[in-house]
């Protein structure tokens, strides 16, 4: 394939601000950086309106697709938001202005219907399903993080959820503590489908059975079920073993990471039909050199670091904390410094923005013969 010559322009449309320090915000900034480093001139446009009224009116949309007027760009990259009439109309305008423009729609989680069923506005899903039939005529590629060749009749580009490894600080603590404390950390919004309640109940079972290790579970984030989990912790009298830190970023977050021995990925993805490994938090754990626990089936791509990941059952059973203790003791057979190096080196080759966005960038810059 020959490459297009000259600097190309890309307009990136996102439905969320990228300055609030969230995982999504970091991801948007990483993708923008990847496009820029590939020599593509990139502009970001936020399309969401902060209108509470529009979010509850059945047939309205809180996304200002009508305000996105076609400009002279080569590529349009869109982070997925529920499909709607204004979205389809917007894409049609771009295609009419420039039939050669390449339009890529990124769907962060696919399939996503189970997740959308939980939205407060049920019309959103019905509207999305109705407008799917049009996108195969308008969208050139769909970028996804799951192994599908096609989505809604559109060829798919499988990519890896990316992170900027260099922006993640290496832990200062290079040795394990000499006492019997195991600090476990979860960094995410506190939502039902992360399944943190499984670990909390597992801790209660562990101590009920006479467990002797001092295990402390640090939850960093806020979410819909924060209060519910706090009540659960109080009822089970686990306040000394579960700490709610709230939302933290920057230096404050790094300080909590310094305590951590093990990370928690997702323990409740099965609750929304999510079975695919690929969260941003798992990437951050890799960059930190932090062994972690997940319920996802691990892809073959991770074979190099299998020994640093504890796979638990993807069901409603309480987490067997004894297995976590055993896992941690196995980790201690290798120096913490060595674990950090191996996991971080792997992160560079697997999910750093320099490699993770290549499939999309290669498609955009390829010239069709």
C-alpha positions as CSV (number, residue, x, y, z in Angstrom):
1,X,0.0,0.0,0.0
2,X,1.2,3.5,-0.8
3,X,0.9,6.2,1.9
4,X,-0.9,9.4,1.4
5,X,1.6,12.3,1.2
6,X,1.3,15.6,3.1
7,X,-0.2,16.3,6.6
8,X,-3.7,15.0,7.0
9,X,-6.4,16.5,9.2
10,X,-8.7,14.7,11.6
11,X,-11.6,15.9,13.6
12,X,-12.2,13.9,16.8
13,X,-15.8,14.0,18.2
14,X,-16.3,13.0,21.9
15,X,-19.2,13.2,24.2
16,X,-17.3,13.9,27.4
17,X,-14.9,16.5,28.6
18,X,-11.3,15.3,28.7
19,X,-10.0,17.6,31.4
20,X,-11.7,15.9,34.4
21,X,-9.1,13.3,35.2
22,X,-11.4,10.3,34.6
23,X,-10.3,7.1,32.8
24,X,-12.3,8.1,29.8
25,X,-10.7,11.5,29.7
26,X,-7.2,10.0,29.9
27,X,-8.2,7.6,27.0
28,X,-9.3,10.5,24.8
29,X,-6.1,12.4,25.4
30,X,-4.0,9.3,24.7
31,X,-5.8,8.8,21.4
32,X,-5.4,12.4,20.4
33,X,-1.7,12.1,21.2
34,X,-1.4,9.0,19.1
35,X,-2.9,10.7,16.1
36,X,-0.7,13.7,16.5
37,X,2.5,11.6,16.9
38,X,1.5,9.8,13.6
39,X,1.7,13.2,11.9
40,X,-2.1,13.8,11.7
41,X,-3.3,17.3,12.5
42,X,-6.0,16.7,15.1
43,X,-8.8,18.8,16.6
44,X,-11.1,17.8,19.4
45,X,-14.8,18.8,19.6
46,X,-17.0,17.9,22.6
47,X,-20.5,17.3,21.5
48,X,-22.4,16.8,24.7
49,X,-24.6,19.4,26.3
50,X,-24.9,19.5,30.1
51,X,-28.7,19.6,29.9
52,X,-30.5,17.6,32.6
53,X,-33.9,18.3,30.9
54,X,-32.8,16.8,27.6
55,X,-31.5,13.7,29.3
56,X,-35.0,12.8,30.6
57,X,-37.2,13.9,27.6
58,X,-37.9,10.7,25.7
59,X,-37.1,11.7,22.1
60,X,-34.5,14.4,22.7
61,X,-30.7,14.0,22.6
62,X,-28.2,15.7,24.8
63,X,-25.6,15.6,22.0
64,X,-25.3,18.6,19.6
65,X,-24.7,16.7,16.4
66,X,-26.6,19.4,14.5
67,X,-23.9,21.9,15.4
68,X,-21.1,19.8,13.9
69,X,-20.7,21.4,10.5
70,X,-18.6,19.7,7.8
71,X,-15.1,21.2,7.4
72,X,-12.1,20.5,5.2
73,X,-10.7,17.4,7.0
74,X,-9.5,14.0,5.8
75,X,-10.8,11.9,8.7
76,X,-13.6,11.9,11.2
77,X,-13.1,9.9,14.4
78,X,-16.1,9.5,16.7
79,X,-16.3,8.1,20.1
80,X,-19.6,6.1,20.4
81,X,-22.7,7.7,21.8
82,X,-26.2,6.2,21.4
83,X,-27.3,6.5,17.8
84,X,-29.9,9.0,16.9
85,X,-31.5,10.8,13.9
86,X,-29.3,13.9,14.4
87,X,-26.2,11.7,14.4
88,X,-27.1,10.1,11.1
89,X,-28.0,13.4,9.6
90,X,-24.6,14.8,10.7
91,X,-22.7,11.9,9.1
92,X,-24.7,12.3,5.8
93,X,-23.7,16.0,5.6
94,X,-20.0,15.1,6.0
95,X,-20.2,12.4,3.3
96,X,-22.0,14.8,0.9
97,X,-19.3,17.4,1.4
98,X,-16.5,15.0,1.0
99,X,-17.3,11.5,-0.3
100,X,-13.7,10.5,0.2
101,X,-13.6,11.3,3.9
102,X,-12.8,8.3,6.1
103,X,-15.1,8.0,9.1
104,X,-14.3,5.7,12.0
105,X,-16.7,5.1,14.9
106,X,-15.1,3.8,18.1
107,X,-17.3,1.6,20.3
108,X,-15.7,1.2,23.6
109,X,-17.7,-1.8,24.7
110,X,-19.4,-4.2,22.3
111,X,-21.9,-5.8,22.6
112,X,-23.4,-3.0,24.7
113,X,-27.1,-3.6,24.8
114,X,-27.2,-5.0,28.4
115,X,-25.4,-1.9,29.6
116,X,-27.8,0.4,27.7
117,X,-30.8,-1.4,29.2
118,X,-29.9,0.1,32.6
119,X,-30.1,3.7,31.3
120,X,-32.8,5.9,32.9
121,X,-34.2,6.7,29.5
122,X,-35.4,3.4,27.8
123,X,-36.1,5.2,24.6
124,X,-32.3,5.6,24.1
125,X,-31.8,1.9,23.3
126,X,-34.8,1.6,21.0
127,X,-33.6,4.7,19.1
128,X,-30.1,3.3,18.9
129,X,-31.4,-0.1,17.5
130,X,-33.5,1.7,14.9
131,X,-30.7,3.8,13.5
132,X,-28.2,1.0,13.3
133,X,-29.4,0.0,9.9
134,X,-28.1,3.2,8.4
135,X,-24.5,3.3,9.5
136,X,-23.3,0.6,7.2
137,X,-23.8,3.1,4.4
138,X,-22.1,5.9,6.2
139,X,-19.4,4.7,8.5
140,X,-16.2,3.2,6.9
141,X,-14.9,1.3,9.9
142,X,-15.8,0.6,13.5
143,X,-13.0,0.5,16.0
144,X,-13.6,-2.0,18.8
145,X,-11.7,-3.7,21.6
146,X,-13.4,-7.1,21.1
147,X,-12.7,-9.8,18.5
148,X,-15.4,-9.2,15.9
149,X,-14.8,-8.8,12.2
150,X,-18.0,-6.8,11.6
151,X,-20.4,-4.7,13.6
152,X,-23.8,-3.7,12.2
153,X,-22.6,-4.5,8.7
154,X,-19.5,-2.3,9.0
155,X,-16.0,-3.8,8.8
156,X,-14.4,-3.7,12.3
157,X,-10.8,-2.8,13.3
158,X,-9.8,-4.6,16.5
159,X,-7.6,-2.5,18.7
160,X,-6.2,-2.5,22.2
161,X,-7.4,-0.1,24.8
162,X,-4.4,2.2,25.1
163,X,-2.6,4.2,27.7
164,X,0.5,6.4,27.8
165,X,2.9,4.3,29.8
166,X,5.4,7.1,30.3
167,X,2.7,9.2,32.1
168,X,2.2,6.5,34.7
169,X,4.7,6.8,37.6
170,X,6.7,3.8,38.6
171,X,6.1,3.0,42.3
172,X,8.9,4.2,44.6
173,X,8.5,1.2,46.9
174,X,10.6,-1.6,45.4
175,X,10.3,-4.1,48.2
176,X,7.5,-6.0,49.9
177,X,6.7,-5.2,53.5
178,X,7.9,-7.6,56.2
179,X,4.6,-7.7,58.1
180,X,1.4,-9.7,57.2
181,X,-0.5,-6.8,55.6
182,X,-1.8,-7.1,52.0
183,X,-3.1,-3.9,50.5
184,X,-5.5,-4.3,47.7
185,X,-6.6,-1.4,45.5
186,X,-9.5,-0.7,43.1
187,X,-9.4,2.5,41.1
188,X,-12.7,3.1,39.3
189,X,-16.1,4.6,39.6
190,X,-17.9,2.4,42.2
191,X,-20.5,0.7,40.1
192,X,-22.5,-2.5,40.5
193,X,-20.9,-4.2,37.5
194,X,-17.4,-3.9,39.0
195,X,-18.4,-6.5,41.6
196,X,-16.6,-5.1,44.6
197,X,-19.3,-6.5,46.9
198,X,-18.0,-10.0,46.0
199,X,-14.6,-9.2,47.5
200,X,-16.1,-7.5,50.6
201,X,-18.2,-10.6,51.3
202,X,-15.2,-12.7,50.6
203,X,-13.3,-10.8,53.3
204,X,-16.1,-11.5,55.8
205,X,-15.9,-15.2,55.0
206,X,-12.1,-15.2,55.3
207,X,-12.1,-13.8,58.8
208,X,-15.1,-15.9,59.8
209,X,-13.0,-18.9,58.8
210,X,-10.1,-17.7,61.0
211,X,-8.0,-15.9,58.4
212,X,-4.9,-14.3,59.9
213,X,-3.5,-12.0,57.2
214,X,-4.3,-8.2,57.6
215,X,-6.0,-7.5,54.3
216,X,-7.0,-3.9,53.5
217,X,-9.2,-3.2,50.5
218,X,-8.7,0.4,49.3
219,X,-11.6,1.7,47.1
220,X,-10.6,4.8,45.1
221,X,-13.5,6.5,43.4
222,X,-17.1,7.4,43.8
223,X,-20.2,6.0,42.2
224,X,-23.9,5.0,42.3
225,X,-23.4,2.2,44.9
226,X,-20.8,3.9,47.2
227,X,-23.4,4.3,50.0
228,X,-24.6,0.7,49.5
229,X,-21.1,-0.7,49.9
230,X,-20.4,1.4,52.9
231,X,-23.5,0.0,54.6
232,X,-22.4,-3.5,53.7
233,X,-19.0,-2.9,55.2
234,X,-20.6,-1.5,58.4
235,X,-23.0,-4.4,58.7
236,X,-20.2,-6.9,58.3
237,X,-18.0,-5.0,60.7
238,X,-15.1,-4.7,58.2
239,X,-14.3,-1.0,58.6
240,X,-10.7,-1.8,59.5
241,X,-10.3,-3.8,56.3
242,X,-12.2,-1.7,53.7
243,X,-11.2,2.0,53.2
244,X,-13.2,4.4,51.0
245,X,-10.9,7.1,49.7
246,X,-13.3,8.8,47.3
247,X,-12.2,10.2,44.0
248,X,-8.4,10.8,43.8
249,X,-6.1,11.9,41.0
250,X,-2.5,12.9,40.6
251,X,-0.2,12.9,43.6
252,X,-2.9,11.8,46.0
253,X,-3.7,8.7,43.8
254,X,0.0,7.9,43.5
255,X,0.4,7.9,47.3
256,X,-2.4,5.3,47.6
257,X,-0.8,3.3,44.8
258,X,2.4,3.2,46.9
259,X,0.6,1.1,49.5
260,X,-0.8,-1.3,47.0
261,X,0.3,-4.9,46.6
262,X,-2.6,-6.1,44.3
263,X,-5.0,-4.4,42.0
264,X,-8.7,-5.2,41.4
265,X,-9.9,-5.1,37.8
266,X,-13.5,-6.2,37.2
267,X,-15.3,-8.8,39.3
268,X,-18.9,-8.2,38.1
269,X,-18.7,-7.7,34.3
270,X,-20.9,-10.8,33.9
271,X,-23.7,-8.7,35.4
272,X,-24.0,-6.8,32.2
273,X,-22.9,-9.5,29.8
274,X,-19.3,-8.1,29.5
275,X,-16.8,-10.9,29.0
276,X,-13.9,-9.2,27.3
277,X,-10.7,-8.2,29.0
278,X,-9.5,-4.7,28.3
279,X,-10.3,-2.1,30.9
280,X,-8.1,1.0,31.3
281,X,-7.6,0.2,35.0
282,X,-5.9,-3.1,34.0
283,X,-3.5,-1.2,31.8
284,X,-2.7,1.2,34.6
285,X,-1.9,-1.7,36.9
286,X,0.4,-3.1,34.3
287,X,2.2,0.2,34.0
288,X,2.5,0.3,37.8
289,X,3.9,-3.2,37.9
290,X,1.0,-4.2,40.1
291,X,-0.3,-7.8,39.9
292,X,-4.1,-7.8,39.7
293,X,-7.3,-9.8,39.9
294,X,-9.9,-10.1,37.2
295,X,-12.9,-12.3,36.3
296,X,-12.3,-11.8,32.6
297,X,-11.0,-14.7,30.5
298,X,-7.4,-13.7,29.6
299,X,-6.5,-13.4,25.9
300,X,-3.4,-15.3,24.6
301,X,-1.8,-11.9,24.1
302,X,-1.2,-11.7,27.8
303,X,0.7,-15.0,28.2
304,X,3.9,-13.2,29.1
305,X,2.3,-11.9,32.3
306,X,-0.2,-14.6,33.1
307,X,1.7,-15.3,36.3
308,X,0.9,-11.8,37.6
309,X,-2.9,-12.1,37.1
310,X,-5.3,-14.0,39.3
311,X,-8.3,-15.2,37.3
312,X,-11.5,-15.6,39.5
313,X,-14.9,-17.0,38.6
314,X,-17.2,-14.9,36.5
315,X,-20.3,-15.4,38.6
316,X,-22.0,-14.2,41.8
317,X,-19.9,-16.3,44.2
318,X,-18.0,-14.6,47.0
319,X,-14.3,-14.2,46.2
320,X,-12.1,-16.8,48.0
321,X,-9.7,-14.6,49.8
322,X,-7.5,-17.6,50.6
323,X,-6.6,-17.8,46.9
324,X,-5.6,-14.1,47.0
325,X,-3.3,-14.8,49.9
326,X,-1.8,-17.7,48.1
327,X,-1.4,-15.6,44.9
328,X,0.3,-12.9,46.9
329,X,2.7,-15.3,48.5
330,X,3.6,-16.6,45.1
331,X,4.3,-13.1,43.9
332,X,6.7,-12.6,46.8
333,X,8.9,-15.4,45.4
334,X,10.0,-12.8,42.8
335,X,11.3,-9.4,43.9
336,X,8.9,-6.6,43.7
337,X,11.4,-4.6,41.6
338,X,11.5,-7.5,39.0
339,X,7.7,-7.7,38.9
340,X,7.4,-4.0,38.2
341,X,10.0,-4.2,35.4
342,X,8.4,-7.2,33.7
343,X,4.9,-5.8,33.8
344,X,5.9,-2.3,32.7
345,X,8.0,-3.6,29.8
346,X,5.1,-5.7,28.7
347,X,2.8,-2.7,28.9
348,X,5.1,-0.8,26.5
349,X,4.8,-3.5,23.9
350,X,1.1,-4.2,24.4
351,X,-1.0,-1.2,25.3
352,X,1.1,1.9,25.0
353,X,-0.4,4.5,22.6
354,X,2.7,4.0,20.3
355,X,1.4,0.5,19.4
356,X,-2.2,0.2,20.5
357,X,-3.6,2.8,18.0
358,X,-1.6,1.5,15.0
359,X,-4.4,-0.5,13.4
360,X,-6.6,2.6,13.2
361,X,-3.8,4.9,12.2
362,X,-2.7,2.4,9.5
363,X,-6.2,2.3,8.1
364,X,-6.5,6.0,8.0
365,X,-3.2,6.6,6.3
366,X,-3.4,3.8,3.8
367,X,-4.1,4.9,0.2
368,X,-6.4,2.7,-1.7
369,X,-4.9,1.6,-5.0
